[in-house]
Amino acid sequence: MLLTEPKTETTTRCSYCGQRNGEPVIRLGDPYLSRPDTFEMLACRRCGLVRTKQLPADLPRWYEEHYSKAQHIFQGCRRKAKGSRTYQVLDGLGVTRVVRKLNVNHHRFVASQVPAAGKILEVGCGAGEILRLLKAKGTDVYGIEPHPDSAEAAGQHGIRILADRLEALGDFDATFDTILFSFSLEHTEDPVAMLTQARALLAPHGKLFVFTHNFDCFSRFVFGRSWSGWHLPYHTYLFTADTLRMMLAKAGYRTERVRSYTRPDLLVESFRLALARWRGAKTAAFARKGHLISVLMCSAFTKPFGFLGLGNSIRAVATPEPPYSPGPAR
């Protein structure tokens, strides 16, 4: 999770082409908090990149209220679930091991996609769930996490937190074999600048991994205003496979592949938001259960959407383009 502070409340500028205008896409607020504020998303008229028109001046307070509450509930429910009789029975039968191998848990899925070798930096590492898995494989892991509670949780597991602010990415004098953005790039105010700074930290043959929401996903068309990917005002940008390729190219990367896939837990969350809206609830409750059966069902039945490019998430892998070196003057 990333936390940035907007300088003003003025209209944002497209990170790719610099335009301020755009076609209105949607106006929403945070469905989990009792706040009347709503925020508009625009699609840039020049490049098509989708962004939030205006960020609140007290955005850090929004993050603190939303994510601190969500993390507290999640950790409490996780401890309770693991201590339950049902979990003990399922674990004894080997069901939990099968679930781990299926990579239904997104942290495990990401960790399985990233090479467990060399030095890895995760930008917006949260409580370090992915880095812990990679560290267990013997990888040298580092993280950037501005949210203090999450950074402290990551540090308790031996994750080296290099900075408590996003802008510090451009100040590092280090080289990494892998840099990872796992559902964090969409939180940044200037993704092109962030990707450019990350490129400067990559080894010549290093790799950049980006996991993010897919604006072109089928579930956005199905759930509409209840799609979990909107997540305003925390998501400053939303990407398609094409706009993500554009951003990577402008930041100096050669894109190896961009694929869509379905993250089942996000699909389950869209169902929960749609149900809360259907019931007429003013706010939706934070998830207090793992919804394992629902996640497994969504994982099984939504695989084809990923192959068709309509999955709710995107996975991109890129390498840094070699720096331009002009020839001798004539």
N, C-alpha and C positions, 0 to 999 in steps of 0.2 A: 504494500500500500504506500502511495506517495503523497506527500503533503507539500504544497507550494503556496506562497503568499502573493496574490495579485497586487500590483502596485497601485492600481486605481480601479474604479468601477466602469471604466470606459469600455466600449465595444472591443472585443478581441479582434485580432488580425490573423488571417489564414497563415499558418506556419509554412505552407508550401509556396504560395504565390503572393502573399502579402495583401490580398484583398480584404476589405472590411464588409463588403456587401454579400448577400447570399439569399437563397430561397428558404423561407421558414419550413422547418421539418416537423417540429413538435414543441409544445410548452408543457413542462411538468415540474413537480417538486419532488422532495424525498418522501416516498410513500410510508416510510417507517417512523418519521418524526412529525410531531404536531406543530408544524410551521406552515404559515400561509404562503411563504415565498415560492414562486415558480420561476423557471428558467427556460429560455428558448434556445433550440438548436437550429443552426443554419447549414445549408449545403452551399458551398462556395460556387458562385456562378461561373468561375473560370476553370477550376480544376476538379470540382465535385467533392472536395474534402468536407466532411461533416464536423462541425465544432459547436461548442456552447457559445452563444452570442456574448454573454456577460457573466463574469464571476462575482460572487458576493465579496464585499470587503472583509467580512468576518469568516472567510472560508476555513481557516484553521479551527475555528470554534465548531463549524459544521462537522469537520473530520473528527474532532475530539468527541462530540456528542454521539455521532453515528458509530464510529469504529470502536471506540472504547466500550460502548454498551454491547455491540455485537460480539466483540472478542470475549468479554466477561461471560456472556450467555453461552457462547460456544464452548469455552473451556470448562465451565461448570457442567454443561450437558454431556460433554465428552467424558469427564471423570465419572459422572453418574452412570453413563451407558456402559463403560468398561467394567464398572463394579457390579453390574446387574447380573442376575442369574441367567437371563437369556443370552447375554454376550458370552458368559462362561460356557454355556452349552454349545453355542455355535463355534466357539474357538476350539472346544474339545473335539468337535466333529470335523474340524478342518475347514469350515466354511469361510472363516476370516482369512485363511491363507489363500484360498481360491480367489476371494474378492481382491486381495492385494495383487495377485498375479494378473487379474483382469485390468489393472490400472484404472479402476473406477474412481479411486481417489485421485484428484487432479494433481496434487503435489507429487505423488508417486509417478504419475504419467509423465509430467515434465521432467522429473529426475531421470526417467528411463530414456528420454530423448536427447539428453545433454551428455556429451562425453565426460566420463568420470576420470579425468586426467588433467594434470597441469594445474594452473591457477584459474579459478572461476570467480567472477564478480557478478552478483545479482543486484540490479538497481531496483530498489523498492522491495526488499526481501521480506517485509513483514516480520513475523516472529521467527523466521528462518526455517520454516518447515521443509522447503526444498533443499536448502543448503545442508541441513542436518542429514538428509538422506545421502547426499553426495559426499559429505564429510565421512560418513560411515564406510564409504567405499575407498577411503584414503585420499580423497581429493583435497587440495589446498583451497579453502573457500573464504570469500570475503563478501561483505554486504554493505549496502547503503540503505538506511531506513530513517526517515525524518520523524516518524511517530515515536515518541519516547517510550511508551508502554511496550510497543512491539520490539523496538531496538533492545530494550532491557531483557525481554523474553529471549530474543535471539542470542544475546550475550551470555545468558545463563547456560546456554547449550554449546558454548565455546566458539560461537560465530564471531569473527572479527568485524565489528561495525566500523567502517572507515569514515563515515560522515553522518551528521544528523540533519543535513540539508541537501537538497537535490542539486543546487547550483555548484556544490563542491566537486562534482564529477569532473569539471574542467580543470581542477587544481591538482589532480593527482600526478605524481611522477612515478608511474608504475606501468607494467605491461602484464596483460592477462591473456591466457589462451582462449578463454571463453567469457563472453559477457551476455548476461541473460536479463531480459525484460519479460516477466511473467505477469500479465494483466496489470501492468504498471505504466506502460507508455501512454495509454489513453488518459492518464491522470496529469500528464505534464502540460505546461502552458505553451511550450515550443518544442514539439517532437523532433523537428529537423535539427535544431541546435543540440538537443540531448543526444541524438544519434551521432551527430558529428563529433561531439565530445567523447562519446564512447569509442568511436573509430580510432581516435588518437591514442587510446589505451590498449587497443588490440595488438597482439603480436602480428607480424606480417602474414602468417598463415593461420591466424586465429579465426574464430567463428562467432558471429552474433546470432542469438536466438531470440525471437520475439513471439510471444503468445498473447493474443488479444481477442476482443470481441469482433465478430463478423457482422458488419452492418447489412450485408446482403443475405443474411441467413433467413431460412424459411420461418423460423419461430417468430421473427419480428413481424412478418406479415400475418401470422396466425394470432399472436397475442396483442399486437398493436400497442396501446398505452401501457399494457401490463408486461411488456417484454423487460426482462431483468437487465438487459444490456444498456438501457438508457442511463440509469443510475446518476441522475442529476442532483446537485451540481458538481459531483466529484469527477465525472468523466468530461474532460474538456474536449476530447476528440474521439471520433469513432471511425474505423477504417474498413475499407473493402480490400480485397486482394489486390486490386489495381492501384488504389491510392496508397496502400502500404508499399508496393513496389516503387511507386513514384517517390515517396519519402526516402526510401533507402537509397535510391539512385542519386537523389539530390544531396544526401549526406555522405556520399562517396563510397557506396557499397556495390558489390556485384551480388545480385540475388541468385542464390542457388535453387531455391524452391519456395513456393508459397502454397500451402494446402489448407483447406478447411476441414474441420472435424467437429464433432458434437461433444460438448462438455455437459454430461447429464445432470450434474447438480445445478447448473444454471437453468436448465430446462425445467427442472422440478421447482425452482424458485419462481419462474414465470408462471407456472400453474398456481402456486401459492398466492402470488400477487393478483392473478386473474380471479381467483376464488374470493379473496378479500374484497376486491372491487365489486364482484357480483353480489356479495352479501351486503354491500353498502357501507362497509367499515370505513371510518375516516382515516385510519392508519392500519398498516399491516404489521403483524407481530414478527419479530426476528425468529428465525427457525430455531426450535428447541429440540428437534429430533434429527437423526441422521438420514431418515427417509431412505434407508438402504434398499428396500424392495423397489420403491419407485425409481431410484437411481439405476438399479440393475435393469428394470424394464425399459427405461428411457435409453440406456446404453445399448440394449439389444435391438430396439426397433428404430433407432435413429441413425444407425451407421450409414445407410445409403445416402442420406443428405450430405454427409461429409464428402463422399465420393463425387457428388454432383456439384460441389462448391457451395452448398447451401447450409452447411453446418453452422452452429452458433459461434464458433471460434475459428481463429486463424493461427497457423503455425508457420513462421517464416525463418529461413536460415540464410545468412548472408556472410560474405567475406569482404574485408576491406580492399578497395581498389588501390593499386600501388600509387604512391604520390607522383604527380607529374614532374618530370625532370627535363627542362628545356635543353636542347642541344647547344653546342658551342656557337657563339656569335660569328657571323660571316661578314 
